[in-house]
Amino acid sequence: MKAPRLNTPKARPALRLVSTKAMSREQWLKVRQTGIGASDAAAAVGLNPYQSQLELWMIKTGREDQLPSIDPEDDSTPMYWGHILEPIVATHYTKRTGHKVRRVNSVLQHPDKDKAWMLANLDYSVVGASDVQILECKTAGEFGARLWRDGVPEYVECQVQHQLAVTGKAAADVRVLLCGQEIQIHRIERDEALIERLIELERRFWEYVETDTPPPADGSESAGAALRYLYPHDDNETVDLTDDPHLCNVFDQLVTARHKLKTLEKQESLLKQTLQQVMGEASRATFAKGSISWKRSKDSQVLDIDAVQRDLPELMREYRITRPGSRRFLIRS
């Protein structure tokens, strides 16, 4: 979504839609359903590596109960640690730059009526600085840190440009803590051309929400999961698509892709086995452009279900649960 930067016109400040000081998480989520927030922006335009348009659409249309819930107090999730570490990142920002920051305890709304669906929650506003007005704090673990190798990831750029669009501000600093030990700071200036395109794409997504029309799937894991949760049951009916040339072509492409994938998987297995055979009992092998490891994992303890079923059948019956079935996608050609 990169575009040339243009001169910034005078923009009106955001409206304060509602205070978040005494707001519960449930109330906050309800307010967020009424529009596209800054953290939704990348998913709304199809650029979020973690969330698809389809999953976001389910949330915005009140279908979030069909999705797996995330406990904000679960300390094994990145969201939990991001929330815990956010004030530390902000404090370090002030220490490093000298800029004071303060919380913005409000849901902000775009001042234009035709963009009232554009909302924003800011981490912090920067106080008394002429060159920057917003601070966005981020944390990233080992996997997420890879997305920061070339600077600010595209999905974060979308989030910040959305914030600048809603607030009318000129620039934001993004402070990111990588793997708990490396701090980076990136300046993002308001980009009118990018904002215009962002609004256009977000408006298109919001039309899906307003018309209760699912957006097209994008091939991501998020979209696949959303489809499974959106359509968990089948009705034993058959839909006849033989007269739809487009969907017949999609089916033909799927069959071809499956055949190619099977060939590539066999090729991958052959190449891997060739190297394993040469390595023998070696743990690691190095090459001109990289290395591979082949190590035995630690032994683990598992429950012998067959033995328990044989020796303690009453116990098995007492603790038996029913696991819901799932739909299988099979191809016959």
C-alpha positions, 0 to 999 in steps of 0.5 A, a space after each residue: 500500500 505504499 504511495 508517494 507522500 503528499 502535503 497534509 491538508 488541515 484536518 479536523 480533530 476526532 470526536 470523542 465517542 465514549 469514555 473508556 475509563 469505567 467501561 468493562 471489556 464487554 462494553 468496549 467490545 460492543 462499542 467496537 462492533 459499531 465501526 472499524 477500529 485502528 487495530 481492525 484496519 489491516 484485516 478490513 483491507 486484507 493485510 493482517 497476517 493474523 486475521 482475515 476479512 471473514 473472521 473480522 466480519 464475523 466479529 463485526 456482525 455479532 457472530 463472535 460467539 461462534 469463534 473461539 474466545 480468547 481470555 485476556 488474562 491468559 498469560 500464555 498469549 501474546 495479547 496478555 503480555 502486550 498489555 502488561 508490557 505496554 506501559 513499560 514500552 511507553 515509559 522507555 519511550 519517554 526516557 529515550 526521547 524526552 517526550 511526555 505521553 498520556 493515556 487517551 481514555 476514549 473511543 475516538 470517531 472520525 469527524 466526517 459523517 460519511 466516515 463515522 464508522 472509522 473509530 480509534 483507540 490510541 495507546 498514548 498521545 504525545 504531549 508538547 511535541 511539535 513533530 509527533 502527536 501519537 505513540 503506538 506501543 508494540 511487543 513481538 516475540 520470536 515469530 512476530 519479530 521476523 515481520 519487523 526485519 525491514 521496518 514497520 510491518 504493513 499491517 501496523 502501517 495500516 493501523 497507524 495511518 487509520 489513527 492519523 486519519 481519524 484524529 487529523 494528526 500529522 505523525 506517530 511514533 511506533 515503539 516496539 519491544 522485540 523478543 523482550 530485549 530489543 527496542 526500536 522506534 519508527 516515525 510514521 508521517 501522515 500519508 494522504 494518498 495512502 489514507 485515501 486508499 485505506 478509507 476506500 478499502 475500509 468502506 468496501 469492507 464496511 458495506 459487507 458488514 452493513 449488508 450482512 454479506 460475507 466477504 470472500 475467503 482469502 486462503 488464510 488459516 484465519 479464513 479457513 477457521 472462520 468458515 468452519 465456525 460459520 458453517 459447522 453443520 451440513 444438511 445432506 443437501 447437494 448444490 448443483 454447480 454444473 452450469 456455473 462455468 466460473 465455479 467449475 473452473 475453480 473446481 478444476 484448478 483445485 484438482 490440479 493444485 492438489 495433484 501438483 501439491 502431491 507431486 511436490 510433497 513426494 519430491 520434498 520427502 525424497 530430498 529430505 530422505 536423501 539428506 537423512 541417509 547421508 547424515 546417518 547418526 549425525 545431529 547436524 549438517 551444514 551446506 553452502 547456503 544453510 544447515 539442517 538438524 536431525 535430533 531426537 526429542 526428549 521422551 514423554 509420558 503418555 496415558 495408555 488409553 487401551 490399558 485403562 479401557 481394559 483394566 478400569 472400564 468404569 473410570 473410562 465411562 465416568 470421564 468420557 466426553 462427546 467431542 463434536 464432529 467436524 466437516 470433512 472436505 473431500 474431492 472426487 473427480 
